[in-house]
Every structure is written in C-alpha cells, then in structure tokens.
Amino acid sequence: MPPFTACVVQTPSYPYDKAGNLQRALDTMETAAAQGASLILFPEMFLTGYLIRNKLEELSESLEDGPALAALSAKAKALSMGVLMGLPLKNPTGKPYNAIVMIDRDGTIAGVQAKTHFFGGEEKMFSTGEALQAFDTSFGRMGILVCYDGEFPETARSLALDGAKMICMCAANMTPYEDYHFVYMRTRAMENRIYTLYCNYVGNEKRFHYCGQSGIFHPTGRILAEADQETPGLLYAPIDLADTTAEDDYLNYLRHRHPELYHPALRD
C-alpha cells in the first residue's frame, strides 16, 4: 500500500446537535483533504455528543440507511478520503452500540467496531460489542478501539495478531485521566510494531472536562504528532504501513511471544 497522510481531529462535540456535528465533520473533511490528508478520525460519539442518554435511541443511526452515514459516505467518495466516525448505532435486539464506523475512500463501509469494554456505568446505555477483529481497507489492514478498550493491552495485541498494521482509537477521555491514553497508545505502537492513531475530545460536556492529548505514533513509539489538553485542532502525520518491520529482529514481540507460558486465557 502506498504511504498516505492521516488527520486526527481533536474537537468538542455539541450534545444533541446531530445535524450541526455532521456539518462540522463534512467541513473538516474538506479542510483536511485540502491539506493532503486521505484518512480522518473523529472522536467517540462525535456525531451526537456523548452525554445524550435521554435521546440516545432517537439519535442513533442505522448502519444500513442512516442519513448521516449516507452523507459521510458521499463526502468520503467525493474526496477519496477514508473517515472514522464515532456515533451510536441502532441495535435491533437491544440498546444501541457505542460504535466507530470506518468508511473507505470509495464511500463503502469497510468496518464497524462497537465498544467492548465499558467504563463508569456505560453498560446502562449501550450494548456490548460482540467481536474485536481487524479488517481490510484501501489503506491496509486496520483495527479500531473505542476509548476504554485501548486501556487493555490484550485488545491491541489481539488486533495485531489478526494482522492489523494500524490501530485507530477514538475516545472521550476526561480529567483526571489526562496521561493514560497518550501513554497507552504510544506503548501499544511499540509493543505491537504498528501505527497507532489516537483521537480525543477537548472542552466541557455537562460534568465532564475532556482532556485532549490526541496523538499519532510510529511503530517505534516515535511521536509523529501530538496535541495539548485544551486546544481544538487537526493533527497530520505521514503513514507508511510498509514501515512496520524492524530493521533487526531484536524487538519482534509478536514473533518472540511464548503463549504456552502465559495464563490459559492468553494462549490463543
């Protein structure tokens, strides 16, 4: 796969204003495309805002015919840009999913990841994601983590073992956990020899103060781009998924594992 430029959007979301958030996303895609980006990430639940419990079902999108997803798909195709969008997805058998949808450059949905690990009572609002797996895109094989999912080393390792060369994490991380995600995602890059892209909110939403610190990390852990804790903005970085193999074999953690020694739950 040829190299490309990725864009991480560190931004507030406006609760309940689905139309306004969608328009901001479409405008931001235009801005990023003009800067040469061909992949863009928005935070967890960006489309609707995070604290929308009383209207969660109403604001959820259907994967098959959601109007906001259709608009994002059309824009992605027009710009030849991949987009990862956080939103609540309808679930015909239960509560909505807290999901990230990846729309590829041709406007088709390449992958969907529902949040698998819940924090602070989220299970009262959302259904649990039923799978965690990498998927193929025009950029290369990708995995997605939703916020708290990334705080477990097993999730990124599972995606790496499933062939992911890049992991995208979209979050709504808040004070007082400022340093956690930045450190974890840099570590996940190093320990799995993959690119990691981390996208977080800034600003306030009811009782939460979101703490930013979005970042893009090379497989060696080198910081390619980073944001502060307060400022909205766009981060850009070059990504070359061919550059995920070490020049030497000394830190090939995936190959040097000894699963037979680990706890049975970690042996697969």
C-alpha positions as CSV (number, residue, x, y, z in Angstrom):
1,M,0.0,0.0,0.0
2,P,1.4,3.5,-0.8
3,P,2.0,5.9,2.0
4,F,-0.7,8.4,2.9
5,T,-1.4,11.3,5.3
6,A,-3.7,10.8,8.3
7,C,-5.6,13.5,10.1
8,V,-6.8,13.3,13.7
9,V,-9.5,15.8,14.7
10,Q,-9.3,17.0,18.3
11,T,-12.5,18.8,18.9
12,P,-15.6,19.3,21.1
13,S,-18.9,17.8,20.1
14,Y,-22.2,19.6,20.7
15,P,-24.6,17.3,22.6
16,Y,-27.9,16.5,20.7
17,D,-26.9,18.7,17.7
18,K,-26.5,15.8,15.2
19,A,-27.0,18.0,12.2
20,G,-24.5,20.6,13.3
21,N,-21.9,18.0,14.2
22,L,-22.4,16.3,10.9
23,Q,-21.9,19.6,9.0
24,R,-18.8,20.3,11.0
25,A,-17.5,16.9,10.1
26,L,-18.1,17.4,6.4
27,D,-16.5,20.8,6.5
28,T,-13.5,19.4,8.4
29,M,-13.1,16.6,5.8
30,E,-12.8,19.3,3.1
31,T,-10.2,21.2,5.2
32,A,-8.2,18.0,5.8
33,A,-8.4,17.0,2.1
34,A,-7.0,20.4,1.1
35,Q,-4.0,19.7,3.3
36,G,-3.4,16.3,1.5
37,A,-5.0,14.0,4.1
38,S,-6.7,10.9,2.9
39,L,-7.7,9.4,6.2
40,I,-9.5,11.3,9.0
41,L,-10.6,10.3,12.6
42,F,-13.3,11.9,14.7
43,P,-13.8,11.2,18.4
44,E,-16.1,8.7,20.2
45,M,-19.8,9.6,19.8
46,F,-18.8,12.8,17.9
47,L,-21.9,12.7,15.7
48,T,-24.3,13.2,18.7
49,G,-22.3,14.1,21.7
50,Y,-21.6,11.6,24.4
51,L,-24.0,12.5,27.3
52,I,-27.3,12.1,25.4
53,R,-28.8,9.3,27.4
54,N,-32.4,10.7,27.3
55,K,-32.3,10.8,23.5
56,L,-29.8,8.0,22.7
57,E,-32.3,5.8,20.9
58,E,-33.7,8.7,18.9
59,L,-30.3,10.0,17.8
60,S,-28.9,6.5,16.9
61,E,-28.2,5.7,13.3
62,S,-29.0,2.6,11.3
63,L,-25.9,1.1,9.7
64,E,-27.9,0.2,6.6
65,D,-29.7,3.5,5.9
66,G,-28.7,6.1,8.4
67,P,-28.9,9.6,6.8
68,A,-25.7,10.9,8.5
69,L,-23.7,7.9,7.4
70,A,-25.0,8.3,3.9
71,A,-23.8,11.9,3.9
72,L,-20.4,10.9,5.2
73,S,-20.2,8.2,2.6
74,A,-21.0,10.6,-0.2
75,K,-18.4,13.1,1.0
76,A,-15.8,10.3,1.5
77,K,-16.3,9.2,-2.1
78,A,-16.2,12.7,-3.4
79,L,-12.9,13.4,-1.7
80,S,-11.5,9.9,-2.0
81,M,-11.0,10.1,1.8
82,G,-11.4,7.4,4.5
83,V,-13.3,8.6,7.6
84,L,-13.7,7.1,11.1
85,M,-16.8,8.4,12.9
86,G,-18.0,7.8,16.4
87,L,-21.7,7.5,16.8
88,P,-24.5,5.5,18.5
89,L,-25.6,2.6,16.2
90,K,-29.0,1.1,16.3
91,N,-29.3,-2.4,17.6
92,P,-32.5,-4.3,16.7
93,T,-32.1,-6.7,19.6
94,G,-31.2,-4.3,22.4
95,K,-29.6,-1.0,23.5
96,P,-27.6,0.9,20.9
97,Y,-23.9,0.3,20.3
98,N,-21.3,2.9,21.1
99,A,-19.5,2.4,17.7
100,I,-16.9,3.7,15.3
101,V,-17.8,3.3,11.6
102,M,-14.9,3.3,9.1
103,I,-16.0,4.5,5.6
104,D,-13.4,3.8,3.0
105,R,-12.3,6.1,0.1
106,D,-14.9,4.7,-2.3
107,G,-17.8,5.5,0.1
108,T,-18.4,2.0,1.3
109,I,-18.4,0.9,4.9
110,A,-15.2,-1.1,5.4
111,G,-15.5,-1.9,9.1
112,V,-17.5,-1.3,12.3
113,Q,-16.3,-1.6,15.9
114,A,-18.7,-1.4,18.8
115,K,-17.2,-0.7,22.2
116,T,-16.3,-3.9,24.0
117,H,-15.1,-2.6,27.5
118,F,-17.3,-0.3,29.5
119,F,-16.3,2.5,31.9
120,G,-18.3,4.2,34.6
121,G,-21.7,2.7,34.0
122,E,-21.8,2.7,30.2
123,E,-23.4,-0.7,30.2
124,K,-26.6,1.1,31.3
125,M,-26.7,2.9,28.0
126,F,-25.1,0.6,25.4
127,S,-24.9,-3.0,24.3
128,T,-21.5,-4.6,24.4
129,G,-19.6,-5.1,21.2
130,E,-19.6,-8.8,20.3
131,A,-16.4,-9.0,18.4
132,L,-12.9,-7.4,18.2
133,Q,-11.2,-8.0,14.8
134,A,-9.1,-6.3,12.2
135,F,-10.4,-5.6,8.7
136,D,-9.1,-4.8,5.3
137,T,-9.3,-1.3,3.8
138,S,-7.8,0.6,0.9
139,F,-5.1,1.9,3.3
140,G,-4.2,-1.6,4.6
141,R,-5.4,-3.8,7.4
142,M,-6.8,-1.8,10.3
143,G,-8.2,-2.3,13.8
144,I,-10.3,0.1,15.9
145,L,-10.5,0.6,19.6
146,V,-13.2,2.7,21.3
147,C,-11.8,4.7,24.3
148,Y,-11.6,2.4,27.3
149,D,-10.9,-0.6,25.0
150,G,-7.4,0.8,24.5
151,E,-6.5,0.6,28.2
152,F,-6.3,-3.2,27.9
153,P,-3.1,-4.5,26.2
154,E,-5.0,-7.6,25.1
155,T,-7.2,-5.6,22.7
156,A,-4.4,-4.1,20.7
157,R,-2.4,-7.3,20.8
158,S,-5.4,-9.2,19.5
159,L,-5.8,-6.8,16.6
160,A,-2.1,-7.0,15.8
161,L,-2.2,-10.8,15.8
162,D,-5.2,-10.5,13.5
163,G,-2.9,-8.7,11.0
164,A,-3.6,-5.0,11.8
165,K,-0.8,-2.7,10.7
166,M,-2.6,0.4,12.1
167,I,-4.9,0.8,15.1
168,C,-7.2,3.8,15.4
169,M,-8.6,4.7,18.8
170,C,-11.4,7.2,19.1
171,A,-12.1,8.4,22.6
172,A,-14.0,10.7,25.0
173,N,-11.3,10.7,27.7
174,M,-11.7,13.1,30.5
175,T,-9.9,14.7,33.5
176,P,-8.4,13.3,35.8
177,Y,-7.1,10.6,33.4
178,E,-5.1,13.0,31.2
179,D,-2.0,11.0,30.6
180,Y,-3.4,7.5,30.4
181,H,-4.4,7.2,26.7
182,F,-1.4,9.1,25.3
183,V,1.0,6.8,27.2
184,Y,-1.0,3.7,26.4
185,M,-1.3,4.3,22.7
186,R,2.4,5.1,22.3
187,T,3.1,1.9,24.2
188,R,0.7,-0.1,22.0
189,A,2.5,1.1,18.9
190,M,5.9,0.0,20.3
191,E,4.8,-3.4,21.7
192,N,2.9,-4.4,18.6
193,R,5.1,-2.7,16.0
194,I,2.1,-0.9,14.4
195,Y,1.0,2.7,13.8
196,T,-1.5,4.0,16.4
197,L,-3.7,7.0,15.9
198,Y,-5.5,8.4,18.9
199,C,-8.3,10.9,18.7
200,N,-9.9,12.6,21.7
201,Y,-12.3,15.4,22.6
202,V,-11.4,18.7,24.2
203,G,-13.8,21.0,26.1
204,N,-16.7,20.5,28.5
205,E,-19.8,18.4,28.3
206,K,-22.0,18.6,31.4
207,R,-20.0,17.1,34.2
208,F,-17.0,16.1,32.0
209,H,-13.9,18.0,31.1
210,Y,-12.3,16.3,28.1
211,C,-8.5,16.3,28.2
212,G,-7.3,16.2,24.6
213,Q,-3.7,15.0,24.2
214,S,-4.5,13.3,20.9
215,G,-1.6,11.8,19.1
216,I,-0.2,9.8,16.2
217,F,2.6,7.3,16.8
218,H,5.1,5.4,14.7
219,P,5.6,1.7,15.3
220,T,8.9,2.5,17.1
221,G,6.9,4.7,19.5
222,R,8.2,7.9,17.9
223,I,5.6,10.7,18.3
224,L,4.6,11.9,14.8
225,A,2.0,14.4,16.0
226,E,0.6,15.5,19.4
227,A,-1.9,17.9,20.7
228,D,-2.2,19.7,24.0
229,Q,-5.0,19.3,26.6
230,E,-7.2,22.2,25.7
231,T,-6.9,23.3,22.1
232,P,-9.1,22.1,19.2
233,G,-7.3,21.4,16.1
234,L,-6.2,19.0,13.3
235,L,-3.1,16.7,13.6
236,Y,-1.4,15.5,10.5
237,A,1.2,12.8,10.0
238,P,2.6,10.6,7.2
239,I,1.7,6.9,7.5
240,D,3.6,4.2,5.6
241,L,2.3,0.7,6.6
242,A,5.2,-0.9,4.9
243,D,7.3,0.6,7.7
244,T,6.2,-1.7,10.4
245,T,9.0,-4.2,10.3
246,A,12.1,-3.6,12.4
247,E,15.5,-3.3,10.8
248,D,16.6,-6.0,13.1
249,D,14.7,-8.8,14.8
250,Y,15.5,-8.0,18.4
251,L,12.2,-6.3,19.3
252,N,9.9,-8.6,17.2
253,Y,7.5,-9.0,20.2
254,L,4.8,-10.8,18.2
255,R,7.2,-13.4,17.0
256,H,9.1,-13.8,20.3
257,R,6.0,-14.5,22.3
258,H,5.7,-17.8,24.3
259,P,2.0,-18.3,24.6
260,E,2.5,-21.7,26.2
261,L,3.9,-20.0,29.3
262,Y,1.0,-17.5,29.7
263,H,-2.2,-17.8,31.6
264,P,-4.6,-20.0,29.6
265,A,-6.8,-17.1,28.8
266,L,-3.9,-15.5,26.9
267,R,-2.6,-18.5,25.0
268,D,-4.6,-18.2,21.7
